[in-house]
Amino acid sequence: MLVLLVDTATAAVTVGVAEITAPSAVTVRARRVVVDARRHGETLAPSITAALSEAGVSAADLSAIVAGVGPGPFTGLRVGLVTAASLSDALGVPAYPVCSLDGLVVPGRPVLVATDARRREVYWATYDATGARVHGPDVAKPADLRARLDAGEFGRPEVAVGSGAALYAEQLGLPVGEPQYPTVEGLVARAAPRVLEKAPAEPLTPLYLRRPDAVEPGAAKSVLT
């Protein structure tokens, strides 16, 4: 079964076309990854077109849409989810949400995933050696997260991955590994059982975890006082 993967929860716009033949058998037919935190809207549609072309398929060949739902900054995340929902509706195929942090996990050892949340914070989650998420997702300052890690609150992750882990390596106090951004393989694998079972579509509800930076302006002040 062919699926299109879309994730815009980080600075990377990640798009992929993958074939799923079993819950643990995901073959990536094409991928496009563009790292530019300010151009999600401009790069997503061309990336989808290019990935479909490279894979030698059309949108009509797709069986499902898989979308990373964050956590991530408001504007960039919304671009990907609106696009994924629109494609799902237009093609008449189900859409399946996946936590974007799950797409950075390579099973084998306990890991902390941390992505850049801006405001000197990280979006984070911890995973056991099987790749199962144990804590999170949540948002925190690196120093506060380090204190909780040192206290053994989340077990003992052996490595930290993600853009936030690289950015705040000294504060988090863990060896830094790869990847820095969610991968096509990692995200599609999380949705594979639902795709193969032809499970009902699920709402693409974004994981913002905090309010957007932009706020409604207050009432205008009178110039007469």
Residue pairs with C-beta under 8 A, 6 or more apart in sequence:
1 19
1 20
1 21
1 63
1 64
1 195
1 196
2 17
2 18
2 19
2 20
2 29
2 55
2 57
2 61
2 62
2 63
3 17
3 18
3 19
3 20
3 62
3 63
3 64
3 65
3 66
3 188
3 191
3 195
4 15
4 16
4 17
4 48
4 51
4 52
4 59
4 62
4 64
4 65
4 66
4 87
5 14
5 15
5 16
5 17
5 18
5 66
5 67
5 68
5 184
5 187
5 188
6 14
6 15
6 44
6 48
6 65
6 66
6 67
6 68
6 80
6 83
6 84
7 13
7 14
7 15
7 67
7 68
7 80
7 100
7 103
7 182
7 187
8 14
8 40
8 44
8 68
8 72
8 76
8 77
8 79
8 80
8 81
9 68
9 69
9 70
9 71
9 72
9 76
9 77
9 80
9 100
9 115
9 182
10 37
10 72
10 76
10 100
10 115
10 116
10 163
10 181
10 182
11 35
11 36
11 37
11 76
11 116
11 163
11 181
12 33
12 34
12 35
12 180
12 181
12 182
13 32
13 33
13 34
13 35
13 36
13 39
13 40
13 43
13 44
13 47
13 80
14 31
14 32
14 33
14 68
14 103
14 181
14 182
14 183
14 184
14 187
15 31
15 32
15 33
15 44
15 47
15 48
15 50
15 51
15 184
16 28
16 29
16 30
16 31
16 32
16 51
16 184
16 187
16 188
17 28
17 29
17 30
17 31
17 51
17 52
17 54
17 55
17 57
17 62
18 26
18 27
18 28
18 29
18 184
18 185
18 188
19 26
19 27
19 29
20 26
20 27
20 188
20 192
20 195
20 196
21 27
22 192
22 196
23 192
23 193
23 196
24 189
24 192
25 192
26 185
26 188
26 189
26 192
28 184
28 185
28 188
29 54
29 55
29 56
29 57
30 50
30 51
30 52
30 53
30 54
30 55
31 51
31 184
32 47
32 48
32 50
32 51
33 181
34 43
34 47
35 181
36 43
37 76
40 75
40 76
40 79
40 80
41 79
44 79
44 80
44 83
45 83
48 83
52 58
52 59
59 87
59 91
60 91
62 91
62 93
63 93
63 195
64 93
64 94
64 95
64 96
64 191
64 195
65 84
65 87
65 88
65 91
65 93
65 94
65 95
65 96
66 95
66 96
66 98
66 187
66 188
66 191
66 195
67 80
67 81
67 84
67 85
67 95
67 96
67 97
67 98
67 204
68 80
68 97
68 98
68 99
68 100
68 103
68 182
68 187
69 77
69 81
69 97
69 98
69 99
69 100
69 204
69 205
69 206
69 207
70 77
70 99
70 100
70 123
70 137
70 206
70 207
70 208
70 209
71 77
71 99
71 100
71 101
71 115
71 117
71 123
71 137
71 139
71 207
71 208
71 209
72 100
72 115
72 123
72 206
72 207
72 208
73 117
73 118
73 213
74 208
74 212
74 213
74 214
75 212
77 206
77 208
78 206
81 204
81 206
84 95
84 204
85 95
85 204
87 93
87 95
88 94
88 95
88 201
94 198
94 199
94 200
94 201
94 202
95 201
95 202
95 204
96 191
96 194
96 195
96 199
96 201
96 202
97 202
97 203
97 204
97 205
98 187
98 190
98 191
99 125
99 133
99 137
99 190
99 207
100 115
100 182
100 187
100 207
101 113
101 115
101 123
101 124
101 125
101 133
101 136
101 137
101 162
101 182
102 125
102 133
102 182
102 186
102 187
102 190
103 182
103 183
103 186
103 187
103 190
104 113
104 115
104 161
104 162
104 179
104 180
104 181
104 182
104 183
104 186
105 111
105 113
105 127
105 131
105 133
105 161
105 186
106 131
106 161
106 186
107 129
107 130
107 131
108 129
109 129
109 158
109 159
110 126
110 127
110 128
110 129
110 155
110 156
110 157
110 158
111 126
111 127
111 157
111 158
111 159
111 160
111 161
111 177
112 124
112 125
112 126
112 149
112 154
112 157
112 159
112 160
112 161
112 165
112 172
112 174
113 124
113 125
113 126
113 127
113 136
113 160
113 161
113 162
113 165
114 122
114 123
114 124
114 142
114 145
114 160
114 161
114 162
114 163
114 164
114 165
114 168
114 172
115 122
115 123
115 124
115 162
115 163
115 164
115 181
116 122
116 123
116 162
116 163
116 164
116 167
117 123
117 139
117 164
117 209
118 213
120 141
120 142
121 139
121 140
121 141
121 142
122 139
122 140
122 141
122 142
122 145
122 162
122 164
122 165
122 167
122 168
123 137
123 138
123 139
123 164
123 209
124 136
124 137
124 138
124 139
124 140
124 145
124 164
125 133
125 134
125 135
125 136
125 137
125 138
126 133
126 134
126 135
126 136
126 154
126 155
126 157
127 133
127 134
127 157
128 134
128 155
134 154
134 155
135 154
137 207
137 209
138 209
139 209
139 210
140 148
142 164
142 168
142 171
142 172
143 171
145 172
146 171
146 172
146 173
148 154
149 157
149 172
149 173
149 174
150 173
157 174
158 174
158 175
159 174
159 175
159 176
159 177
160 169
160 172
160 174
160 175
160 176
160 177
161 176
161 177
161 178
161 179
161 180
162 179
162 180
162 181
163 180
163 181
165 172
165 174
165 176
165 177
165 180
166 176
166 180
169 176
179 186
194 202
